[in-house]
């Protein structure tokens, strides 16, 4: 009987060692991706205010701005429509006030007031190339000398359209 116990005693550590397994590793790959598409955003629109005026006997200038963010190297253009004033065009936009009276104004791409900012491709849209961060575009507004209409508040809404 001693021999049998001894045999069991000799086999037992082998059974115990065989049943305890060392930690195993199993490699597997995790894919990670992102696709950047040509998508632009408009933000931080600063409206144009021509302030408070008593007469329109002198030119009144003011500025506003819009931020456009497009991916790096994406070409885009910014169009400004004619606004909502009756009979408005991009060269002569119209703010409307009391009794449908209007005040003419124009929006330009530069402080020299030489290029009207409009909505015709290749003619009067402002063009730029994205950098991946917001780019600020200043809008230069001008109210020309004109007959001063009735007192009151005059306003218009111009739509900004980014083509890319």
C-alpha positions as CSV (number, residue, x, y, z in Angstrom):
1,X,0.0,0.0,0.0
2,X,2.9,2.3,0.6
3,X,3.9,1.9,-3.0
4,X,0.6,2.8,-4.3
5,X,0.4,5.9,-2.2
6,X,3.8,6.7,-3.3
7,X,2.8,6.4,-6.9
8,X,-0.2,8.6,-6.3
9,X,2.0,11.1,-4.5
10,X,4.3,11.2,-7.5
11,X,1.5,11.5,-10.0
12,X,-0.5,14.0,-8.0
13,X,1.9,16.9,-8.5
14,X,1.8,16.3,-12.2
15,X,-2.0,16.3,-12.3
16,X,-2.1,19.5,-10.3
17,X,0.5,21.2,-12.5
18,X,-1.3,20.0,-15.7
19,X,-4.6,21.4,-14.5
20,X,-3.2,24.9,-13.8
21,X,-2.7,26.7,-17.1
22,X,-0.5,29.7,-17.6
23,X,-2.2,32.9,-19.0
24,X,-2.7,32.8,-22.7
25,X,-2.7,35.7,-25.3
26,X,-4.8,35.8,-28.4
27,X,-3.9,38.6,-30.7
28,X,-6.7,40.4,-32.6
29,X,-6.8,43.6,-34.6
30,X,-9.1,46.6,-33.9
31,X,-9.7,48.8,-36.9
32,X,-10.1,52.5,-36.4
33,X,-11.0,55.0,-39.2
34,X,-12.6,58.3,-40.0
35,X,-13.6,59.7,-43.4
36,X,-13.4,63.4,-44.0
37,X,-15.8,64.6,-46.6
38,X,-16.1,68.0,-48.3
39,X,-18.4,69.7,-45.8
40,X,-18.3,73.3,-44.8
41,X,-20.0,75.2,-42.0
42,X,-21.1,78.8,-41.5
43,X,-20.8,80.4,-38.1
44,X,-20.4,83.6,-36.2
45,X,-22.4,85.8,-38.4
46,X,-22.0,89.4,-37.4
47,X,-24.8,91.6,-38.8
48,X,-24.3,94.9,-40.5
49,X,-25.7,97.9,-38.7
50,X,-25.6,101.3,-40.3
51,X,-26.5,102.9,-37.0
52,X,-28.8,105.8,-36.4
53,X,-28.8,108.5,-39.1
54,X,-30.7,111.8,-39.3
55,X,-30.3,112.1,-43.1
56,X,-28.7,110.2,-45.9
57,X,-26.9,113.2,-47.3
58,X,-23.5,111.5,-46.9
59,X,-22.3,107.9,-47.6
60,X,-22.7,105.6,-44.6
61,X,-20.3,102.6,-44.4
62,X,-20.4,99.6,-42.0
63,X,-19.1,96.1,-41.8
64,X,-20.3,92.7,-40.8
65,X,-18.7,89.2,-41.2
66,X,-19.2,85.5,-41.5
67,X,-16.9,82.6,-40.5
68,X,-16.7,79.7,-42.9
69,X,-15.0,76.4,-42.0
70,X,-14.1,74.0,-44.8
71,X,-11.6,71.1,-44.8
72,X,-8.0,71.8,-45.8
73,X,-7.6,72.6,-49.5
74,X,-11.3,72.5,-50.3
75,X,-12.2,75.3,-52.7
76,X,-15.4,77.2,-51.9
77,X,-17.3,80.4,-52.8
78,X,-19.6,82.5,-50.7
79,X,-22.7,84.0,-52.4
80,X,-25.0,86.7,-50.9
81,X,-28.4,86.9,-52.5
82,X,-30.2,90.2,-53.3
83,X,-32.1,90.2,-50.0
84,X,-35.8,90.5,-49.4
85,X,-36.5,94.1,-50.4
86,X,-39.0,94.5,-53.2
87,X,-37.1,95.2,-56.5
88,X,-33.7,94.5,-54.9
89,X,-30.7,93.3,-57.0
90,X,-27.2,92.5,-55.7
91,X,-26.0,95.9,-56.9
92,X,-28.9,97.8,-55.2
93,X,-30.3,95.9,-52.2
94,X,-33.2,97.5,-50.3
95,X,-33.9,97.8,-46.6
96,X,-37.7,98.1,-46.1
97,X,-39.2,100.4,-43.5
98,X,-42.5,102.1,-42.6
99,X,-45.2,102.0,-45.3
100,X,-42.9,99.9,-47.5
101,X,-40.4,102.8,-48.0
102,X,-36.9,101.6,-48.8
103,X,-33.3,102.6,-48.4
104,X,-30.8,101.5,-51.0
105,X,-27.5,99.8,-50.0
106,X,-24.8,97.6,-51.5
107,X,-22.6,94.9,-50.1
108,X,-19.0,94.6,-51.2
109,X,-16.1,92.1,-50.9
110,X,-13.4,94.6,-49.9
111,X,-13.0,97.9,-48.1
112,X,-12.3,99.6,-51.5
113,X,-16.0,99.0,-52.3
114,X,-15.0,98.0,-55.8
115,X,-16.4,94.4,-56.1
116,X,-20.1,93.9,-55.4
117,X,-20.8,90.8,-53.4
118,X,-23.5,88.8,-55.2
119,X,-24.6,85.3,-56.0
120,X,-23.4,84.7,-59.6
121,X,-20.7,82.0,-60.0
122,X,-17.5,83.3,-61.5
123,X,-18.7,86.9,-61.4
124,X,-19.4,88.3,-57.9
125,X,-19.1,85.4,-55.4
126,X,-16.1,85.6,-53.0
127,X,-13.8,82.6,-53.5
128,X,-11.5,81.0,-51.0
129,X,-9.8,77.7,-50.1
130,X,-10.4,75.9,-46.8
131,X,-7.7,75.5,-44.2
132,X,-9.6,73.2,-41.7
133,X,-10.2,76.1,-39.3
134,X,-12.7,79.0,-39.4
135,X,-11.9,81.7,-41.8
136,X,-13.5,85.1,-41.2
137,X,-14.8,87.0,-44.3
138,X,-15.7,90.7,-43.8
139,X,-18.7,92.0,-45.6
140,X,-18.5,95.7,-46.4
141,X,-21.8,97.6,-46.5
142,X,-22.5,101.0,-48.0
143,X,-25.6,103.2,-48.0
144,X,-25.1,105.7,-50.8
145,X,-26.3,109.3,-50.7
146,X,-30.1,109.3,-51.4
147,X,-33.3,111.1,-50.5
148,X,-34.0,110.5,-46.8
149,X,-37.2,108.5,-46.4
150,X,-39.7,108.7,-43.5
151,X,-38.4,108.1,-40.0
152,X,-38.5,104.6,-38.7
153,X,-36.4,101.4,-38.6
154,X,-35.4,99.9,-42.0
155,X,-34.1,96.3,-42.4
156,X,-33.4,93.5,-44.8
157,X,-32.3,89.9,-44.6
158,X,-29.6,88.6,-47.0
159,X,-29.1,84.9,-47.4
160,X,-25.5,83.6,-47.2
161,X,-24.8,80.5,-49.4
162,X,-21.5,78.6,-49.4
163,X,-20.8,76.5,-52.5
164,X,-18.2,73.8,-52.3
